């Protein structure tokens, strides 16, 4: 019997939702072709009736036009149904894809959560805290060393700020003068015995020194 009817394992697979959508679209496209042909017939009947007078001939053409129009309305109703079916199937396919993507996201997040827990399980919080405390102590020691190296041995440790401020005020009140030997360029030095001679005057003669013979 299997040679004639085939076994159950040789059955064709069921069509997918996308296959059903494609099939429905193909049926709708074929019906739309028929509707366009009926539109062409109706246009021809309309042209013939416009050229005929009222009578049996015109009535016969009018009956054909009515049958054609009725057939066109039936095809249009089928196209509307197929279009709605396609829309419903596409909505279902979209919902299925969204659900599939959601499940994939959940699986990925579950795997990542397990991996994170596994990695964090290898971390010892106590060791991290101890290392943090050690770093604080090392930084404090480094600051102490820097302060020690930065001490100044030329300045006394304790200075009276009031004395310093008074000294600054005294310096601000002193006139800005140069050295004493530059205060008066015209002053006579202490080692000169006679006053300076003006230009045009002759210096007085000095007595000659008495020579003694030995």
C-alpha positions as CSV (number, residue, x, y, z in Angstrom):
1,X,0.0,0.0,0.0
2,X,2.9,2.3,0.7
3,X,4.0,2.0,-2.9
4,X,0.7,3.6,-4.1
5,X,-0.1,6.0,-1.3
6,X,3.2,6.6,0.3
7,X,4.2,6.4,3.9
8,X,3.4,8.9,6.5
9,X,7.0,10.0,6.7
10,X,6.9,11.2,3.0
11,X,4.2,13.8,3.6
12,X,4.9,17.2,2.3
13,X,5.6,19.8,5.1
14,X,2.8,22.2,6.0
15,X,3.0,25.6,4.4
16,X,4.4,28.3,6.5
17,X,2.6,31.5,7.3
18,X,4.7,33.4,4.7
19,X,3.8,30.7,2.1
20,X,0.1,31.4,2.8
21,X,0.6,35.1,2.5
22,X,2.3,34.7,-0.9
23,X,-0.4,32.4,-2.1
24,X,-3.1,34.8,-1.1
25,X,-1.4,37.7,-2.8
26,X,-1.1,35.6,-6.0
27,X,-4.8,34.9,-5.9
28,X,-5.7,38.5,-5.4
29,X,-3.4,39.6,-8.3
30,X,-5.1,37.1,-10.7
31,X,-8.6,38.4,-9.7
32,X,-7.5,42.0,-10.3
33,X,-6.5,41.0,-13.8
34,X,-10.0,39.7,-14.4
35,X,-11.4,42.9,-13.0
36,X,-9.4,45.0,-15.5
37,X,-10.8,42.8,-18.4
38,X,-14.3,43.4,-17.1
39,X,-13.7,47.1,-17.0
40,X,-12.6,47.0,-20.6
41,X,-15.9,45.2,-21.5
42,X,-18.0,47.7,-19.6
43,X,-16.3,50.5,-21.5
44,X,-17.1,48.9,-24.8
45,X,-20.7,48.3,-23.9
46,X,-21.1,51.9,-22.8
47,X,-19.7,53.1,-26.1
48,X,-22.1,50.8,-28.0
49,X,-25.1,52.0,-26.0
50,X,-24.2,55.6,-26.7
51,X,-24.5,55.0,-30.4
52,X,-27.8,53.1,-30.4
53,X,-31.3,54.3,-30.1
54,X,-33.7,52.9,-27.6
55,X,-34.9,49.5,-28.7
56,X,-34.3,45.8,-28.4
57,X,-30.6,46.0,-29.5
58,X,-29.8,48.6,-26.9
59,X,-31.6,46.7,-24.2
60,X,-29.7,43.5,-25.0
61,X,-26.4,45.3,-24.7
62,X,-27.5,46.8,-21.5
63,X,-28.3,43.4,-20.0
64,X,-24.8,42.2,-20.9
65,X,-23.4,45.3,-19.3
66,X,-25.4,44.5,-16.1
67,X,-24.1,41.0,-16.0
68,X,-20.5,42.1,-16.5
69,X,-20.9,44.8,-13.7
70,X,-22.4,42.1,-11.4
71,X,-19.4,39.9,-12.0
72,X,-17.0,42.7,-11.5
73,X,-18.6,43.5,-8.1
74,X,-18.2,39.8,-7.1
75,X,-14.5,39.9,-8.0
76,X,-14.0,43.1,-6.1
77,X,-15.6,41.6,-3.0
78,X,-13.2,38.6,-3.3
79,X,-10.2,40.9,-3.6
80,X,-11.3,42.8,-0.5
81,X,-11.6,39.5,1.4
82,X,-8.2,38.3,0.3
83,X,-6.6,41.7,1.2
84,X,-8.0,41.5,4.7
85,X,-6.8,37.9,5.0
86,X,-3.3,39.0,3.9
87,X,-3.4,41.8,6.4
88,X,-4.4,39.4,9.2
89,X,-1.7,37.0,8.3
90,X,1.0,39.7,8.1
91,X,0.0,41.0,11.5
92,X,0.2,37.4,12.9
93,X,3.6,37.0,11.3
94,X,4.8,40.3,12.8
95,X,3.6,39.3,16.2
96,X,5.3,35.9,15.8
97,X,8.6,37.6,14.9
98,X,8.3,40.0,17.8
99,X,7.7,37.1,20.2
100,X,10.6,35.2,18.7
101,X,12.9,38.2,19.1
102,X,11.7,38.6,22.7
103,X,12.5,35.0,23.5
104,X,15.9,35.4,22.0
105,X,16.5,38.5,24.0
106,X,15.4,36.8,27.2
107,X,17.7,33.8,26.5
108,X,20.6,36.2,25.9
109,X,19.9,38.1,29.1
110,X,19.6,34.9,31.1
111,X,22.9,33.7,29.8
112,X,24.6,37.0,30.5
113,X,23.1,37.0,34.0
114,X,24.6,33.6,34.7
115,X,28.0,34.7,33.3
116,X,28.0,37.9,35.4
117,X,27.2,35.9,38.6
118,X,29.9,33.5,37.7
119,X,32.5,36.2,37.3
120,X,31.4,38.1,40.4
121,X,31.6,34.9,42.4
122,X,35.4,35.0,41.8
123,X,35.8,38.4,43.4
124,X,36.6,38.6,47.1
125,X,35.1,41.8,48.5
126,X,37.2,41.5,51.7
127,X,40.4,41.5,49.7
128,X,39.3,44.6,47.8
129,X,38.5,46.5,51.0
130,X,41.9,45.5,52.5
131,X,43.7,46.7,49.4
132,X,41.8,49.9,49.6
133,X,42.9,50.5,53.2
134,X,46.5,49.7,52.3
135,X,46.4,52.3,49.6
136,X,45.1,54.9,52.0
137,X,47.9,54.2,54.4
138,X,50.5,54.3,51.6
139,X,49.1,57.7,50.4
140,X,49.2,59.1,54.0
141,X,52.8,58.0,54.4
142,X,53.7,59.6,51.0
143,X,52.1,62.9,52.1
144,X,54.1,62.8,55.4
145,X,57.3,62.2,53.4
146,X,56.6,65.1,51.1
147,X,55.9,67.4,54.1
148,X,59.1,66.4,55.7
149,X,61.2,67.0,52.6
150,X,59.5,70.4,52.1
151,X,60.5,71.9,55.4
152,X,62.5,75.1,55.4
153,X,65.5,75.3,57.8
154,X,66.3,79.0,57.2
155,X,63.0,80.4,58.5
156,X,62.0,80.0,62.2
157,X,59.0,77.8,62.8
158,X,57.2,80.5,64.8
159,X,56.9,84.1,63.5
160,X,54.8,86.9,64.9
161,X,52.4,88.0,62.2
162,X,51.9,91.3,63.9
163,X,55.6,92.1,63.7
164,X,55.7,91.2,60.1
165,X,52.8,93.4,59.3
166,X,54.3,96.3,61.1
167,X,57.6,95.9,59.2
168,X,55.7,95.9,55.9
169,X,53.9,99.1,56.9
170,X,57.2,100.7,57.8
171,X,58.7,99.8,54.5
172,X,55.8,101.3,52.7
173,X,56.2,104.6,54.5
174,X,59.9,105.0,53.8
175,X,60.8,107.4,50.8
176,X,62.2,105.8,47.8
177,X,65.8,107.1,47.9
178,X,68.9,105.8,46.3
179,X,72.3,105.3,48.0
180,X,73.7,108.1,50.1
181,X,76.6,108.7,47.7
182,X,74.2,109.3,44.8
183,X,71.9,111.7,46.7
184,X,73.9,114.9,45.7
185,X,76.3,114.8,42.9
186,X,77.4,118.4,43.5
187,X,78.4,117.9,47.1
188,X,82.1,118.2,47.8
189,X,83.8,115.1,48.9
190,X,85.3,115.1,52.4
191,X,88.8,114.6,51.2
192,X,88.9,117.9,49.2
193,X,90.4,120.8,51.1
194,X,89.6,123.7,48.7
195,X,86.3,124.7,47.1
196,X,85.9,123.9,43.4
197,X,87.2,126.5,40.8
198,X,84.7,127.9,38.4
199,X,85.7,128.0,34.7
200,X,87.7,131.1,33.8
201,X,89.2,131.6,37.2
202,X,92.8,130.8,38.1
203,X,93.5,128.7,41.1
204,X,95.6,130.5,43.8
205,X,99.2,129.7,44.0
206,X,100.3,127.6,46.8
207,X,103.6,128.2,48.6
208,X,106.3,126.0,47.4
209,X,107.6,123.5,49.8
210,X,111.0,124.3,51.5
211,X,113.6,122.0,50.3
212,X,116.1,120.9,52.9
213,X,119.4,119.6,52.1
214,X,120.9,116.9,54.0
